[in-house]
Amino acid sequence: MSPVKKANWSEEVTRHSHALDLSEGLFSLEDPKAIARGLKAAAESSQRRKSDPYRSAMSMLTFYINRAGQRLPAKRRRLLEMAKEELRGLYGRPRRH
């Protein structure tokens, strides 16, 4: 694997996940509820995921946040963390905040 491909492996996972078919621009939405609903729909319709829909959806969201790292602006990180809370609510899981 070339150095360029090594550096971008996580981008490829986000774009071409074999577990979830994510809508284009899902993580760019400005509404945490819409992001959570999109993740839930993708996780529940997937036949390729390896765990339950909630875990698959939450894992993809966490992966995206972690992949962005320090380049993710604080405002965007807060919005995505709110999407985690919305996702917990959609699945009837206890919210953290």
C-alpha positions as CSV (number, residue, x, y, z in Angstrom):
1,M,0.0,0.0,0.0
2,S,1.4,3.4,-1.0
3,P,1.9,6.1,1.6
4,V,-1.0,8.2,0.1
5,K,-3.4,5.2,0.4
6,K,-2.2,4.5,4.0
7,A,-2.9,8.1,5.0
8,N,-6.4,7.9,3.5
9,W,-7.6,4.5,4.6
10,S,-10.2,5.9,7.0
11,E,-11.7,8.1,4.3
12,E,-12.2,5.1,2.2
13,V,-14.0,3.3,5.1
14,T,-16.3,6.2,5.5
15,R,-17.1,6.5,1.8
16,H,-17.2,2.8,1.0
17,S,-18.3,1.1,4.2
18,H,-19.1,-2.6,3.6
19,A,-21.4,-2.5,6.6
20,L,-23.6,0.5,6.0
21,D,-24.7,2.3,2.9
22,L,-24.6,5.9,4.1
23,S,-26.4,8.7,2.2
24,E,-24.1,11.2,0.5
25,G,-23.3,14.1,2.8
26,L,-25.0,12.5,5.8
27,F,-22.3,13.8,8.2
28,S,-22.5,17.3,6.7
29,L,-26.1,17.8,7.7
30,E,-26.8,20.6,10.2
31,D,-29.6,18.8,12.1
32,P,-28.5,16.1,14.7
33,K,-31.9,14.4,14.4
34,A,-31.5,14.1,10.7
35,I,-28.0,12.6,11.0
36,A,-29.3,10.1,13.6
37,R,-32.3,9.1,11.5
38,G,-30.0,8.6,8.5
39,L,-27.6,6.4,10.4
40,K,-30.5,4.4,11.9
41,A,-32.1,3.9,8.4
42,A,-28.7,2.8,7.0
43,A,-28.0,0.4,9.9
44,E,-31.5,-1.2,9.8
45,S,-31.5,-1.7,6.1
46,S,-28.0,-3.2,5.9
47,Q,-27.7,-6.9,5.5
48,R,-23.9,-6.8,5.8
49,R,-23.4,-5.3,9.3
50,K,-21.7,-7.5,11.9
51,S,-23.5,-6.3,15.0
52,D,-27.0,-5.0,15.9
53,P,-28.2,-1.8,14.1
54,Y,-27.6,0.5,17.1
55,R,-24.0,-0.6,17.6
56,S,-23.3,-0.3,13.8
57,A,-24.8,3.2,13.6
58,M,-23.0,4.4,16.7
59,S,-19.7,2.9,15.6
60,M,-19.9,4.7,12.3
61,L,-20.6,8.0,13.9
62,T,-17.9,7.6,16.4
63,F,-15.5,6.5,13.7
64,Y,-16.2,9.6,11.7
65,I,-15.7,11.9,14.8
66,N,-12.4,10.2,15.7
67,R,-11.2,10.2,12.1
68,A,-11.6,14.0,11.9
69,G,-9.7,14.4,15.1
70,Q,-8.4,17.8,15.9
71,R,-9.4,19.1,12.4
72,L,-13.0,18.9,13.4
73,P,-14.2,22.3,14.5
74,A,-15.7,22.5,18.1
75,K,-19.1,23.5,16.8
76,R,-19.2,20.6,14.4
77,R,-18.1,18.1,17.1
78,R,-20.8,19.4,19.4
79,L,-23.4,18.8,16.6
80,L,-22.2,15.3,16.0
81,E,-22.2,14.6,19.7
82,M,-25.8,15.7,19.8
83,A,-26.4,13.3,16.9
84,K,-25.1,10.5,19.2
85,E,-27.7,11.6,21.8
86,E,-30.4,11.5,19.2
87,L,-29.4,8.1,18.1
88,R,-29.5,6.8,21.7
89,G,-33.0,8.2,21.9
90,L,-34.2,6.6,18.6
91,Y,-33.1,3.2,20.0
92,G,-34.5,3.8,23.5
93,R,-31.1,3.8,25.1
94,P,-30.3,6.1,28.0
95,R,-29.1,9.5,27.1
96,R,-25.9,10.8,28.6
97,H,-26.6,14.5,28.8
